């Protein structure tokens, strides 16, 4: 084939291949960094899937952008027998997007589906407090004895033990209600009761949603919402600056530039997230609390926060973020004191120093710089640190297996409650995959955490959270860093959008685009 | 001849299968960890591992996989549960579109630059063209892509920054992806043309009064094409297997990004399926290049 003909052929192929639907034009435009795993809420193990499920589906309860628990499909609920039994009453007149009315049976069936081993969701733990749920998930029972349908309008849950936070568990995307029988292509074409109806999904490209006019709550202000898939943070910012995204999260490395150039567009809010270095409490010299305390004294956290993290955070003196009940910023902290660190190391018999590995991910460049600063600070007191760089999957695997001395990590809230920063992170039954990457184990802490979970009285529970957090902090299972502050830019023509403290707290219903 | 060549690709692809499979099993990281998310219980992890046969001995796992491939089944993604063949079929047209655009651009610009530069070696245009080609080969894709976005999408607002849609979406990624080829092709074409232009038959053509345009355009150019086709063929093979960086910077929903996501999530069947698919494409493009040689130069024949 001659070159001109080859070129002509290419040109034809090109014109045929072009012409997909335009992605712009939607009233509101949001984005995700990667394609959702699925639009089946039973598979919502990642943030994009959870956020998309929140648009299309409802749970019995839900969160607002500030993390407050609100009624969802259940307009009221009661805790009975000291928090061992919950009865949720369904809101009347709710319809799925396909017109079917919501029944209590849909709720029961949706939750069974999440627990069913055949679903392969992998994230059924929010339902595990229900009596018989674990047996059903393991395939040793044919029904979940703790879920009972009361007529067409109520569902009752019997739990294995009293559990105060249970209504918050039901606001997580995985507990969304889907119609029964479940449409075969639910994962690709979701049908829910939520404020947005599904319109289209081009994998790795965009999703499109339209206003659900018959939504049981206040329907969305805007007609359409598109969600673009934009992996590169700098491209996300460019898309925003070109006016094609309604909001954008500002990367930590870009903080200064945006603060200087577009201060009026910026919004900030403390996130329900903690950045920390898990110290492996079962490994070598780190078994000694004095060594772990020495590490906390050796690292100048406020300075690193200011210089490397753009000041976008609050120094952590505990694991519970200060915006949650139980969080405490007034606690006496491990102030930066290299001499004290050396004294503690000497007391632990390590006057000659020690060698440790600090694992980080290759993708998180900002945390990588933080690691270098930590390395320098620890070097100054005689702790020689080797930084091990791996991809996120390998780093997490090593930390879960207890093969890393230290690993720098972020913990994002699944539900806005102090329990989410204690039970998974410090209870001994959460070792490794459960979230306790420090392998911290203390029988007193364990029993206090369990007591708190059983306490229905909010004030008492909050006091317990504070006590537990303090107790754990004193034995320094982590190098405590900070609670990040989220920074977003919002287009001047967008109103009604608030930074959600929890990923599923923003449903885009009150958001409007000025004409 | 074609049948024999096609048959020869089978051992190549089998080798790819084995190497990919072994490599993926040496790499640390647990695919189930990404299925269950940040917080999970060990029972669920153990059950999923068993269901996915991850605890079977390696030869058994491999046998199971190959048996699927032989029946034309690339399996399902661990993460999404979708058939991998369908995922690839959905994304390949996008990669093809970008590859053709980049190749067209590269061929047009690169060859033109090269031919014009060769007409007067050492002249002003030649020096300019070679400077352009130096820059094209040396600049990192990532940097150029972001600069193009900043200039044309943010500052001038002429083109969309990223995404896919109409032809306007194609320009920046095609330029970014094709840039290296433009530079490379320009140098290749220039070199080949200078060689050919100094050969005897060109002197003969000039001596019998053929116009300079016809000498350069018809006689010299056709003879200089062989090395150019080689380069073009290799580049097309590379483009068609997805361009990780360009597709990521420009949010282009192609094969490259699919593989990248699969790797970061340790989605073993998706990685294996994609690599196999890419190898097939690469082998076929190379085969095609060889056939084009024979067309361009009748002296080349395959038996």
Interface residues (C-beta under 8 A of the other chain):
Chain A: X1 X2 X3 X6 X7 X10 X11 X13 X14 X17 X18 X19 X20 X21 X22 X23 X24 X34 X35 X37 X38 X43 X45 X46 X117 X120 X122 X123 X124 X125 X128 X134 X137 X138 X187 X202 X203 X204 X205 X206 X228 X229 X230 X231 X232 X234 X235 X238 X239 X241 X242 X244 X390 X391 X392 X393 X394 X396 X397 X398 X400 X411 X412 X414 X424 X430 X432 X433 X434 X435
Chain B: X27 X28 X29 X30 X32 X33 X34 X35 X36 X37 X38 X39 X40 X41 X42 X43 X44 X45 X47 X48 X51 X79 X80 X81 X82 X87 X90 X91 X93 X94 X96 X97 X100 X101 X103 X104 X107 X108 X111 X146 X149 X150 X153 X154 X157 X160 X161 X162 X163 X164 X165 X166 X167 X170 X225 X248 X249 X250 X251 X253 X254 X257 X258 X261 X264 X265 X266 X292 X295
